[in-house]
Amino acid sequence: MARASRLGGSWQAHLILILGVSIFVFPVFVALLGSTYDVGTIARGEMPLRPGPHAIENYSQAWTSGEGTRVKGAAPVRRMLLNSLIMGLVIATGKITISIISAFAVAFFAFPLRMFFFWMIFITLMLPVEVRIIPTYAVISNLGMLNTYQGLIVPLVASATATLIFRQFFLTVPDELVDAAKMDGAGPMRFFWSILMPLSTNTIAALFVILFIYGWNQYLWPLLITTSKEMNTIVIGITKMIGVGDAQNDWNLIMATAVMAMLPPVAVVVIMQRWFVKGLVESEK
């Protein structure tokens, strides 16, 4: 009886999960199908729920030019993907690098006003880019960083959240491990590279996935800081491809672009899934 009850509960849980996944996946499925039809079929509402014959044509056109029959002046997807990839990778790497070093200093070194500086870092969580966007834009403009990768990346590269996570992780490192490293003659940087970094692998991987997607999905800041189509990110490019009315949109190219925009984040999550899960639920020491 108990086993039958458990099996019944398992089936109910799986049914709920399948329903939830279907709700989230269906729009992606429609976009994938729409990217295989011509613009006239989609505009007339005659798109069936099966793949069409124009997939290669649509993806090739979006990849090489980005321009359709109704919208001109769009950037090619390959350029926008490169911009987003550079932005996502550098933001994630920069945030992790700065955060792990600052957390190491706060957790393992005793210096005047240590906790004051830590709380100053923590307070920046209440001041995201959207709140300080006007002075940030003025600084980047005065430094001549408009329409540059530096302008896209530098204001977003610091992360109080990652610093807090690394600090809390470092505080769980046993004092005996620190004392043993000192007895073996390891200096601060040797202790950092040889002991803390290997212990932090899963945390770094989990943060990399989160921060890469954060950088990839940025919309407001790239919209303000870039004015040329050569510097458009993929998120900005998709919004600019959408006109004010359905008759002005090349929905086949828009959907093909949206599908290609999903591939890099999905690849990062799939490749780093094992480390991502361990970094969220485990603590290896």
PyMOL commands that set and color helices and strands:
alter all, ss='L'
color gray80, all
select helices_A, chain A and resi 2-34+39-43+55-64+77-108+114-126+133-142+149-156+160-171+175-183+188-199+201-216+220-225+229-231+234-241+246-248+251-271+273-281
alter helices_A, ss='H'
color red, helices_A
deselect
rebuild
show_as cartoon
